[in-house]
Amino acid sequence: MKINILDCTLRDGGYINDWAFTNSQINNILNSLKQSKIDIIECGYLNNKKGRSNHSTLFDTTNTADSFINNIKTQKKVVMINFGDYDIDLLPNCKDTLIDGIRVAFHKKDLNEALDTSIKIANKGYEVYFQPMVTKNYTDLEFLSLIEKVNKTDFYAFYIVDSFGSMELEEFQRYMILADNNLKKEINLGYHSHNNMQLAFSNAINMCKFNFKRDIIIDSSIYGVGRGAGNLNSELITGYLNNTTKTSYDIIPLLEVIDQFLSDLIKEKPWGFSPAQYLSASFNCHPNYATHLINKNTNHIVGVKKILENIPKEKRLSFDKELIEKLYINSLLENKTSVQNKIDLGKSKNILLVASGKSVQEYRYIIDTKKKENYILIALNHIPDFSCDYYFFSNQKRFDEFSKDIDQKRTIITSNIFTTSDIPTVLEFSKLVFVDNVFIKNVAIVAINFLISKGIKKVEIVGLDGYKINSKNYHYKETSVIHDNSSLIEENNIIANGLKVLEKNIIIELLTPSEFKKDIALRILGVIPARYKSSRFEGKPLCIIKDIPMIKRTYTQASQSKLLTKLVVATDSTKIKKYCQSQNIPVVMTSEDCLTGTDRIAQVSQSEHYDLYVNIQGDEPVIDPISIDEIVSDYKTYGDKYVAYNLYKKISTNDEIKADTIIKTIVNEKDELIYMSRLGIPFNKSKKEPTFKKQVCVYGFTKKALELFSSRDKTLNETHEDIEILRFLDMGYKVKMRETTVDSIAVDIPEDVKKVEEFLDKKGLK
C-alpha cells in the first residue's frame, strides 16, 4: 500500500481569495510543492462558465494551466471540475496537455450524469478522481451501489468526501471498510475532508494505519487553507508520514509558503475552526447556514443552535439562503420580554442618536455641542464614555455585553431581547423592524421607526459610519467581528435602502462621516461672510447699490441656487446683524477674531452641521447662482474625496493676466488644483500659446476642510501669495476645480460700486 498526498492549496484555497492568486504566487506555491516532493499537485479549477482574469487558478482552458506546470516533471498534476462547470467536449485529449488527471466533484442528485461525464473524461486518457460530495449522505446500500457502478469504469481513484467535516472515526472506518472490500483493487481510495470538528488529521492518521488492499490518496492543503473550517494541513500530514514511514517529504518549502503568503492571507480572510463550523458539523448541515447566522452578529451561539435545529433534515445538505433568513427573522420576532411603553420624548424635543461608529470619538465636539443645546441623546446598542439620556438596545449580544453597566430607568429595549431586569420601556420589535415590508434589524433603522411612531419630525445621528471592509467598525472594543466582506456590503445596502424610505417620514441628518450620506439628501449650507471693518472699504456689506445694500443683493442672488439647503450671512457686526434681521435674512454672529472669510465659515460649522459649506463672497452682489450649483454638483459627484471645491474661468484679456488682484490657476488633467498665484502663470517658454485661467471665488468646503483650515496658522505659500486655498495644498490635501463660464464682479473698493451699477444697467436690472 502506497500513501499519496494530494495538495489542493491552489484549488480549495481559492475559496478564500476567489482564486485571485498572482502569477508569482502560483509559481512560488507550485515550486514549493515540487521541492517538498508532494505526490499529486492540484493546480486549480477548470471552469469555462465564469471566465478568467489574468491572475487566477480558475482556468478556462487546459492551456492556461499548462503554462504554470511545464517545469513539474516527476509529480502528477491534476485539476478539478465541479460537475456542470465545464464543457467536456472542449476538453483536449490528455496527450495534448500536461495535466495528468481530472477530479470530478458532484452532488448525489447528479450522480448518473456525473458518471457519464467522468467516463468521457477517462476516454480522453485522463486519470479520473471520482468524488461524491457529502459521502455520508449515502446509505450503506447506496454507497455500495455507487461503488458497483465505479467498478465498471477505469477510474484512477474513488473518494470518501467529508464535506461537512463531521465524520467521526467509527463512521469513517465503516466507509473505508465498505470501499476497500468492494472497490476493485486497481482503483485508489481517496479521502477529502473539511475540518469543522478538527477530525481531518486524526481520520487521516487512522487511514494511514489501515491495511488497505490498494494505494490511497489523502487530500491536504498548506496551512489547511480552504473555505470555512479549512482542510487537513499538508505540513502536518507529511510530517507525520516522515516520522512514521520511510517518506522524505521536505517540510521547509511548505512553511515558507505560510511565512511569505498564507500568514498574511489568514489575517485578512480567516479560515479554520470556529463555533459556526462546529455547529454545522454537529447538525450535519451545510456550513453556510451557521456562517450566515454568525455574521448577523445578533445571536449568542445558543440562539444560533436553536435556529439550526429548526432546519428540516431534507434541507440541511444544500444551503438555502431564503430558508435560513426566514428562520432567523422568525426567531427575532418572538417576544422574549413583555411589551410596555412608558416613555414620552415630547414631539418638540431635538433628538440625537449616538450610533457606535468610530467617528463618535473623532467628532466628540459635535456631541458636546448638542448636549449644551439640550438635545435628548439616545445611545444605540452600546454605552459610550459620556452620559446619554437613554440607552436603546435591539441586539441581544450587545445588551448582554453592556447590561451590567445599564441604568435600567434610562434603558429602552425591543421585545426580541430576553432579560430578567425590570426595564420600564420594552418596544414591540415586530412593529419597528420592517421598512416597506423589508426586514431591517439595524438598530438605527429600528430607533428611527420608533421616533416616527412618536411623531418626531427630525432626527440627527452621529456614529452611523457604515460597515467598512477589513476595518475596525466600532469606537469601543469589539467582542465579535464580522470578517465576511459580502455580509458587510449586503448589510450596508440594506441600511441605505431603509434610510431612503424612512426619509419620506422624518428628516434625517448625518452629522459625522458616513457610508450612507450619498443615500439621503445632502445638506448644503451657503454662507455669506460679511465683515464690516474692511481696511479698504469700511461698512462694505451695507454699501448702497442702486438703493439696495450690497449684502441683500448678494443674498438675493445666492438664494436662487436650487441646491442649497439653507443660506445664512455670517458676520461679526451688530449693524449687519440688525439689518439682516430687518430683512428676514438668516444671520449667524461670529467672532471679531476671524482673519478670513474661511475662518468665519469654520466658526459657523461648529454650530451648523452640514455636509458641505459653500463660501459665497459677500462682496459679489451679482453672483450667478449657477456657480453655486456647479460647486454643489461636483461635491455630489466626488464627495469627501476632496476637502475643497472651487471654480476657474478662462482669462480673455491681458489686463487680467497682469493684474495682481486676479488670482491665476493651474490645474492638472483631472481638474485638480496644482497651484494658484497672483502672477501670470503658467510662465510660457514654449512656442505654444498658453491658456490662462482665473479663480472664481465660490468655494465648497467639507467639515474636515474647515477643521484643517482652522487647526493651524497660515502656510508659507499662502502667506506669500495671500491666497487662502493654498493652505490645503501646502498641507498635502486635494482641491477639485471646475471650469465655469459664469463670471462676477467683486466690490473691493468704493469705486467698484460703479462697475456693478453699470453692469446692472447693461443687463436692464434694478
Order of alpha helices (4+ residues) and beta strands (2+ residues): beta-alpha-alpha-alpha-beta-beta-alpha-beta-beta-alpha-beta-alpha-beta-alpha-beta-alpha-beta-alpha-alpha-alpha-alpha-alpha-alpha-alpha-beta-alpha-alpha-beta-beta-alpha-beta-beta-beta-beta-alpha-beta-alpha-beta-beta-beta-beta-alpha-beta-alpha-beta-alpha-beta-alpha-beta-alpha-beta-beta-beta-alpha-alpha-alpha-beta-alpha
